[in-house]
Amino acid sequence: MAHFDAVLFDLDGTLIDSVDLIVDSYRHVFAVHSIPALSRDEIMAGVGTPLRSVFNTMTSDPDEITAWIATYREYNLAHHDARVHAYDGVVAMIHAIHDAVIPLGLVTSKNHAGAVRGLTLVGIGDAMDVIIGADDVTHPKPHPEPVLAALAALGVSASRAVFIGDSHHDIHAGCAAHVTTVGVTWGPFDRAHLAAARPDHFCDTPAELLQLIGI
């Protein structure tokens, strides 16, 4: 028997491997706009939060932020389909959850359209019952609003839901929403990175996650 009435996932670094593309997209922005470049580690620290939130730490000029976001998205979309793929075992995992008739939701800091593109590319878009992007909420992760919005759309209480992600931003959002949280380590971050956020569980493979869910 499944242990949860809803399963929510992060996208980048959890379901799809887009990390190198994200890093290169930031580097492209830095080069085009003559911005002092961040290191890979500094870029990775912002993965899991919206572009506007990241760029807001670098300038207070809203016109600059808008221009930087446009440059980022132009580069990212131009290279997206050639460089993004699902992590090993993820597509089968999502299909197994879907086939078990457990509601599935996506909670991402990517905009809604970009999230749909990534899901569709790897063949799991039709499995999602709800998608909450950064542009669907007022307060994106690590605020709990996106998680709570997904639960409201699915009609599931927090006590019966689990949120799975690869970064501390995901875990903080899940904890604040009072759902069960799972930190996965098949993406860019290891257990040491996630441990400070105190997820309820760790999973190293999609197969291990299915066991935790009860499938």
N, C-alpha and C positions, 0 to 999 in steps of 0.2 A: 504494500500500500504506500502511495506517495505521502511524504511527510509534510508537504506544503500545498496550499490551494492556489498559489501563484508563484512563478519564478521570473525574477527580473534580472536582466543582464546589462552591464556596460557594453560598449561597442569596441572602440579602439584599444588594442592591447588585451582584450578579453575574448572577443569573438573573431575579430579580424586583425591581421598583422599589417598595420599601416604606420608603424612607428618610424621607420627610416624615412618614409615619405613626409611625415609630419616634421621631422627634424630638418630635412632638406627644404621644405616649404618655408620654415622660419628663416633658414639661412638665405634663401632667395630674397625674402623681404629685407633682411639686413643689408644685403648687397645692393638691391635696387634703390633703397631709400637712404643709403649711407648711414645706417644705424650701427653703433658699436655692437659687434656680434656677441651673443651669449655662447657659452660652452655647451656641449651636448648635455652635460649633467644639469646645467641651468635650464635648458630647454625642456628636458625630461621632467623637471620639477613642476612644470606648468601643464604637462599632459594630463588631461582629465578635467581641465577647466576651460571655459570658452575663450576664444581668441580675444574678445574684447576685454575680458578680465586680465589676461596676460599682458596685452599691450597697454592697458591702463596703468600698469606698474612702471611703464617706460616713458609715458608722456601723458599730459593732462589735456592735450589738444584734441578735441573730438574729430576734427577734420583729418588730422594725421592718422588717428586710429582707423577711421573709415577707409582711408587710402591704403593703409597697411593690410587691413583685412581683405580688401579687394585684390591686392597683389598676391597675398597668400592663397586665396581661393582660386584665382586664375591659374597659378602654378599647380596647386594641388589637384584641381580637376583635370588639368591637361595630362597629368601623369597617373591619375588615380587607378584607372582600370588595368594598366600594365604592371602596377607595383603593389597592389593590394590583394591579399588572399586570406582565406580562413586558416586558422591554426589547425594543426593535425587533430582530427577527431571531433572538431567543433560542429561540423555540419551534421554528422551522424548523431551527436549528442542532442542538438536542437530538434532534429526530426524525432528522436526517441521521446523527448519531453512532449512534443506536439502530438505524437501518436498516442501518448498516455492521457490525452485530453486534459492536460494541465495548462491553464492560461499562462501565456508567455508575454513578457513586456520588455521593451528596450528603454533604458534610461541613459542618455548620452549627453555629453557637452558639445557634440557636433550639432550643426543645425539640422532641422528635420529632413530637408531634402537631401543633404549629404549623407545622412544616416540611411535613408531609403536606398540611395544609390549603392552604398557599401553592402547592405544586406542583400539587395537584388543581385549584385555582382557575384556573390558567393553562393547564391541559391537558397537563402533562408528568409527572404523577405516575407513570403506568404505565411510563414509560421508565426509571425508576431501579431498578437492580438491588439497591442497598443504600442505606440512609439512616442516617447517624450524627448524632444530635442531641446537645445538651449533656447531656441526661439519660441518654444511653447510655454515657457515659464517666466516669471519675473526674477526669481532667484535661482540660478543654476547650482549644480553641485559645487562645493560640498554642502550647500544648504539642503535640507530634506525635501523642499518643495517638489522637485522632479519625481522623487520616489513616491511621495504622497499623491501626486497627480496620477501616476500610473496605477496605484492601488485604487484610487477613486474611480478611474475609468473601468477597471476590472471588477469593481465591487467586492474587493477582498480586504480583510482587516490586516493590519500590520503584523499581528501575532501569528498569522497564517501564511506569511510571505517570506521569501528569501531574496536578497539582492547580492549578485555576484559581480565582482570587479577586480581589476588588477592593480589599482592604485589606492593610496591613502584617501584621496578625495572621494572615491566610491564608498569606502568603508565608513568615513565620517558621515556621509549623507545617509547611508543605511542605518547607522547607529542612531542618528538624530531622528530618523523616522520610526525607530523602534521595530525594525524588521530584523530577522536573522541575517547576518552578514558572512560572506565567504570571500576570502582573498585567494585568487588563483595565481600560480607562479609560472604558468607556461608562457606568459607574456614577458614584458621587459623588466619587471620588478621581482625581486626575490623575497623570501620570508622576512629577512631583516628589515627591508623597506616597509613591509606591510605590518610588521609586529607592533610598531609604535601606535598604530591606529586601532589595535586590539580587535581584529575580526573574530567572530565566533568560531569560525573554522578556516582551515587552509585546505586547498586541493591542488595537487600537482599535475593532474591529468583530467581531461573530460570524463573518462571512465570512472575515476574516483568521485567526481562530482555527481554523476548519475547515481552512484551508490548512496551518496549522502542524501540526495533528493528522495530516494526510495524507489528507483526504477531499475 
